[in-house]
Amino acid sequence: MSQVADLDHRHLWHPFTQQLDWCSEEPLVIERAEGTDLIDIDGRRYIDGVSSLWCNVHGHRHPLIDQAVQDQLERVAHSTMLGLTHRSAAELAARLVELAPPGLNRVFYSDSGSTATEVALKMAFQYWQQRGGQHARRTSFVCLRDAYHGDTLGAVSVGGIDTFHAAYSPLLFDAHHVDAGDTNQLECVLDFHSEGVAAVIVEPLVQGAAGILVQPPGYLRRVRELCDRHDVFLICDEVATGFGRTGTMFACEQERVAPDFLCLGKGLTGGYMPLAATLATERVYEGFLGAPADGRTFFHGHTFTGSPLACAAALANLEAFEAESTLLRLQPKIRLLGELLGGVAAMPEVSEVRGRGFMAGIDLGEHHASVRLGHRVAMEARRHGAIVRPLGDVIVLMPPLSITKADLRRLVDIVAASIEAAFAGAYGDVAAIEALTEPDTQELEIPRAA
Ligand SMILES: Cc1ncc(COP(=O)(O)O)c(C=O)c1O
């Protein structure tokens, strides 16, 4: 075992990881990266099939972003946003406002997707408190079943993934959970409770951590209309879907929806640095204005909020989108991914393939947790030169937007072969395994096998 692995096993505690399992296997130690490849300490290359947890956009070691971070280092690595400001933060804010749906004029920085949503929830709550009177009764939130908005307690309160969230239930505030895609349910909840609701929070178009669940067309638009009708804020959490993931810069654009809050993270810096942003409308912002003694200040901020290094990386990320026509060049790759996944959907081991743009989930159906089928697939894929991380038994594919068509083919080939091998390893003869359900597809326009 390498020295790194040994130190890791003795001292580290990994996120979302059962350490007993972790310490029973030799960890893969990544030393460097190039483009869409991660490279381990023995020089082996792996396609980064999940964009280093859904955040890498233009590949690793991108010259524009590397240079921007180096240039920023020569000026200042860090200074606070509390009481001071700096060029990268101000320029990035202006750029984000330009790119975001109309009306989102104010940018509040934090440092992770969880804090971006936490900030939106607190702002929405405080806004109504400050409006006073009847409005102060707007203290609750509506969220989607199976939602994931991060791991801080506010974000967990509007989350709905039992495996991650149930243990903390005594610590959480109540929220109304509605089924994604069902506007009638949302309408009922808002009709009944609207005077007590501060905001509706959604992951627009695709619920990522729930297993890449795709919402029906028109759903987000309808959610916006219902929020408007009840004067309830709409928070769109685009931490996962933002920065091109669904094929447009932001998922909301596809339904011509402008939320009251837009939460950004992950791809904001091209996947380089911890930075997040909560964009809000001028209406929200104005609700916080007053004399210091009025108590309308938003008392929230982290030490590394608006980190100059991270903001410099984010500016370069946005520059790369333009310089490389990233979104334009992504479209044929989205079509290719759909075609390739058509083949995967027809495999007897696969129960459903879902996705939108460059977010895809290959659902292997219901299996006993002890089989750890998703994990087996990931380990097989690793042996063949690709890194994927499953969500239970859903294999997630979310490569960097910059991946070449050849590597995209190779990634899907590796995953398909790994699914076969994992089934064989878990159950024996693959041919004997009955397909668990009819293969089905959603949204990706996956051509069905003849
Ligand atoms: C939709 C969504 N919101 C929030 C988060 C939390 O982001 P972070 O892990 O940066 O805290 C995630 C992370 O996967 C996410 O997918």
The ligand as an SDF file (V2000), in Angstrom:
LIG
                    3D

 16 16  0  0  0  0  0  0  0  0999 V2000
  -28.9210   20.2710   -6.3530 C   0  0  0  0  0  0  0  0  0  0  0  0
  -27.8320   20.3280   -5.3240 C   0  0  0  0  0  0  0  0  0  0  0  0
  -27.8800   21.2830   -4.3860 N   0  0  0  0  0  0  0  0  0  0  0  0
  -26.9250   21.3900   -3.4480 C   0  0  0  0  0  0  0  0  0  0  0  0
  -25.8650   20.5120   -3.4240 C   0  0  0  0  0  0  0  0  0  0  0  0
  -24.8390   20.6260   -2.3570 C   0  0  0  0  0  0  0  0  0  0  0  0
  -23.6330   21.1110   -2.8660 O   0  0  0  0  0  0  0  0  0  0  0  0
  -22.2910   20.9700   -2.0440 P   0  0  0  0  0  0  0  0  0  0  0  0
  -21.9450   19.5180   -2.0590 O   0  0  0  0  0  0  0  0  0  0  0  0
  -21.3140   21.8130   -2.7920 O   0  0  0  0  0  0  0  0  0  0  0  0
  -22.5610   21.4720   -0.6640 O   0  0  0  0  0  0  0  0  0  0  0  0
  -25.7680   19.5070   -4.3850 C   0  0  0  0  0  0  0  0  0  0  0  0
  -24.6600   18.5620   -4.3790 C   0  0  0  0  0  0  0  0  0  0  0  0
  -24.6520   17.5620   -5.0480 O   0  0  0  0  0  0  0  0  0  0  0  0
  -26.7940   19.4090   -5.3590 C   0  0  0  0  0  0  0  0  0  0  0  0
  -26.7840   18.4320   -6.2930 O   0  0  0  0  0  0  0  0  0  0  0  0
  1  2  1  0
  2  3  1  0
  2 15  2  0
  3  4  2  0
  4  5  1  0
  5  6  1  0
  5 12  2  0
  6  7  1  0
  7  8  1  0
  8  9  2  0
  8 10  1  0
  8 11  1  0
 12 13  1  0
 12 15  1  0
 13 14  2  0
 15 16  1  0
M  END
$$$$
